């Protein structure tokens, strides 16, 4: 091993240790379901609801339905500097606040939200708008100017509804939550592999307080599904790793079956070339376990559940996200193929 390679490995290890410590320090906002803040009668942590109407669910409109779709005109409020994608807030004609996301994650996030919601898990209310007209839009955004036409129209935007009365309490951890070893939790792991959502950082998970009837539910959800339908792991370039049909079609789904357990390829270890951004690389090096050692029975259950979606429903999930007709058919057919693989494990 050359001295240059040794030096590189030494630097990588040092960065890994330092970044791991930094990431651990940032977990102070993660949610502890045992704290007194949420104890009391009627408080229930929930990951999944049985979608008894799955065969009739409207995958064009998703969790919010047609009644909660955004209504123009839109007014610019402020930019959001968080995350790796351009974002800003707007308000629609009904006074509803929306988070606008631009870039490579806009389309796959909407499509992924439809399938996750259809399977009975909780998602944000999200919609895709091909041409978004926003009044008072700054002449120059800090991020995302390339998605704004000369006439001021914003192209290919994902809009996420801000829900009044819903309080975000924090994040939840894949390794530490009330649902470990349940069929529903394992089903979620399978679903993430099916859509190639490789960005499974804990910070992308959210816990929200929602009132239902006379009680309160603590809803556990994945609040960022943008890194879906591309590669199985982090690679340089958003265009290949998110919403890329060629990458999705050429990715491996089932890694292997050993007795009563199945391993999936997603999430895979980040590509070494991605080490050019050490923080992004090392924040994802220990996620492979999420897709490994899943009971075959639980994986088959998820396949049977998703298998109740019709040919048209599956295509609606991608059509409403702004994909081209060729992409709609390609993505939908591959998802159906993967569902078939689950059913025959």
N, C-alpha and C positions, 0 to 999 in steps of 0.2 A: 504494500500500500504506500503510495507516494506521500511525501510530507504535506503536499497541497491538499490531498484528499483527507489526511488525518486532521489537518487544521480545520477543514470545512466541517468534518463530523464533530470535532470538538466544539466548534462555534454553534452548530445546530443543537447539540446536547445542552449547552449552556443556555441557549435561547429557549429551548423546550422547558427547562426547569424554571427559568425566570418567568416565562409566559404562563406556565401552569400555576405558579404562585400568584401571579397577577389575576388570573381568571378566578382562582379560588377566593381571592380577596373581594372580587366583584359580586360574589354570590349572596351578599347581604340582603339583596332585595328578593331573594327566592322565598317561597311561601312555605311556612310550617303549619300543616293542617292541625297540629296539636295545640297551637297557641289559643289563648282564651278569647282572642278577638273574634273567632268564628264559632266558638262552642255555644251550645244551647239547643233547645228543642227545635226541630224542624230544619236544622242545618245539615245538608247532605252533600258530600262530594260526588260528582257525577262525571263520568268519562263518555258514556254511550247511552243512547236511548234506542230501543227496538224500533227500527223503521218499518212498521207494519204496512205502510203505504208505499214501499220502495218502488213497486211496479208502476205507480202512477205519479211519482214525484216529478216536479217540473224542473228539469236540469237546465233549462234555459235561464230561469230566474234565480234558482238556487234558494239558499236559506231565507233570504229576505222576501222572496216572492215578487210578483209584479207590483204589489201595493207599496213596497218599500224601495222601488227603483228610483234613482235620482231624477230630479226634474229641473231642466234648465229654465231660466238662465242661471249661470254660476258666477259667483263673485270671489275673487282671490282674497285670502286671509293672510297667510304667511307661509314661508318656506320651512321645511323640516330637514335639518342637516343630519339626522340619524340614518344609519345603514349605508349600504353601498349603492343604492339606487336613488335617483332624483325623486323627491317627494315634496308636495306642498298641500296646504289645506284650502278648501273652498267651501262656500255655502250655497245651497241651491235655492230655488224659488220658494220652497216650503220652510226655509230657515234651518234645514238639516245640514250639519257639518260633515264633510267628506274628506278622507285622506286620499290624495291622488298620487299614484305611483307610476313612474315612467320607466322605460327601458326593457331589458330582456326578460324581466320577471312578470311583467304585466299580464301577458297572455297565459303562460302556464299556471300562474297563481289562481286565476279565475277558473280555469278548467279543473285544476286540482281541488279547489274548494267545492265544486259540484259533486265530484266523486266521493270525497270525504264526508260531505253532508248526506249524500244518498245512502252511505253505509251506516248512518246513525251517529256519527261523531259530530262534535260542535265545530262550527267554522264562523268566521266573520261574514257579514253580509256584503258581498262584493259584486261589482258589475264592471263590464268592459265597455268603454266608449271609444269608437274609432276616431271621431273628430269632436274635440271638446273645446267649446268656446267659453272663455273666461274673461269677464270684465275686470279692469284694474290689474291685469297681469303685468308684472314688471317688464320693462323693455329687455332687461337682461337678467335671467335667473342665475343664481350662483351655480346651480347644476341643472342640466336638462335642456339647455337652449337648442340642442340638436333635434329635439322632438317638437319644436315649435316652428310652424311654417312662417313664411314671410308675412302672411296676413294675420298672424297672431293665433291661429288655431293650433291647439295642442293635439298631437297625434298619438293614438294607441295608449290610452290611459286606463289604469285600473282605479276604480273608485271604491273605497271601503267606508261604510256608513259608521258614523259615531252614534252609538246608542245611548239615549238618555236613560238614566236609571240603572245602567250597567256599570259596576265599579270594578276596575281591574285591581286585584289584590297583590299580584306579583307573578312569579314564574314557578314552574314545577320542573323537577328533574326526572330524566328518564330512569336513572338508577334508584330513585327514592321517591315513591309516590304511593297512594293508597291502593293502587290497582295491580301491583306487581304480581305476576303469575296467574292473573285472571285471563280467561279466554278473550275478553274484550280488549285488554291491553296488548296481548299477543296479536290480536287481529289488527290493531293499529300499527304495530311493527310490520306486519305483512303488507298492509296497505301502503306504507311509506316505501317499501321495496318495490311494490307494483308500479308506483308512479315515479320511481327513481328520485325521491326527495332525499338528497344526500346531505342537506344542510340542517342536521338535527341537533343543533346547539340548544342547550337548555333555555337560553335567552329567547329562543323562538317559540317557547311554550308559554301559555298564559293561563292564569286562574281568574275567573270573573265571578262576582256575586250576582245572581239573578233570582228575582222573586217569582215563584210559581205557586199559584193558589195561596194556601195559608202558610207555606214553608219557604225556605231559601235554599237554592242549590248553589254549590260551589262548582262551577263549570270548568273542567280541565280541557283545554283545547290547544291546537297548534295554530299560532297566530300569524305564521309566515310560511307559506307554501310555495314561494316563488322559485325555489331551486328544484323544480320538478320537470319531468318529461325531457330530460337530456341525458347526460352521462350519469354514471353511478357514483361519481366522486368529483372533488374539486379539481378543475384544470384551468389553466390560464384562458381567459376569454369567456365572457358571459354568453356569447352567442352560441357556443357549442354545448355548454353545460346546462342550459335552461331552455326549455321549449324548442328544442332542436330535433326534428323528426329523424334525421339520419343518425344522430347520436343515440336516440332512444331505440331505434330499430336494431342497431348494431351492438347494443349493450346486452350483457348476460343477465338473466333474471334469477333462476334457481342455481345456486352454487353447488349444492349437493344434498343428498338425503342419507342420514345415518340412523337406521332403525326407525324410531318414532320421532326423530328430530329432523328439521330441515334448516339449511342455511341459505341465505339469499346474498346476492352479490352487492346489493345496496343496503347500507352505505359502505363504500369501499374506502380504503386508505387514500388520502389525497395523492395526486401525482407529484413526484419529487420536484419536477420543474416548478410546481406551485410554491416551493420554498422561497422563491423570489420575494414573496410576501410572508414573512415568518409568522406573523400573528394569525393570518388566515389559515396557514398550513397547520400550525401546532394546535389550533383550537378545534381541529377536526381529526386528529390522528388516532383517537381512542374511541371512535364511534362504531367500529365494525361489529361489536357485540350486539348492537340493537337489531341487526339482521341475522343473527346466528342463534342456533339452538332453540328454535321455536317448535313447539309440538306440532306434528303433522296434522293432528286433529283440528287444531286451532286455525292453521293455514287453510285447511280444506273448508272449514266453516266460513271463513271470509270469502273463499271462492264461490261457495254455494249462495252466500248472501248477495254478492255482486252479480252473480249469474242471473238474478231475477230482473236485472235491468234489461230493457228492450234494446233492439238495434237502433231505434230512433233516439231513445234517451241517451245512449252512449255518444251518439254523434252530436246531440244537442249540447253536451258538456263542452265540446271543443268548438262547435260553431259559435256559441255565445261568447267565446273568448277571442274571437277575431281571427282565428286561423283560416287559411285558404281552404277551398274544397278538397284539394289533394291532401293537405295536412290533416284535415278533419277525418277523412277516411283512413289515412295512415295511422294516426294516433289511436283512433277508436278500434281499428282492427287489431292492433298490437295489444291494447288493453284487453280485448276479448280473448286473444290468444293466451295471455298470461292468466286470465281468470280460468280458462280451460285447464291450464297446467296445474293450478291450485286444486281444482276439482278432482284431478286424476292423480294426486300425490299418493 
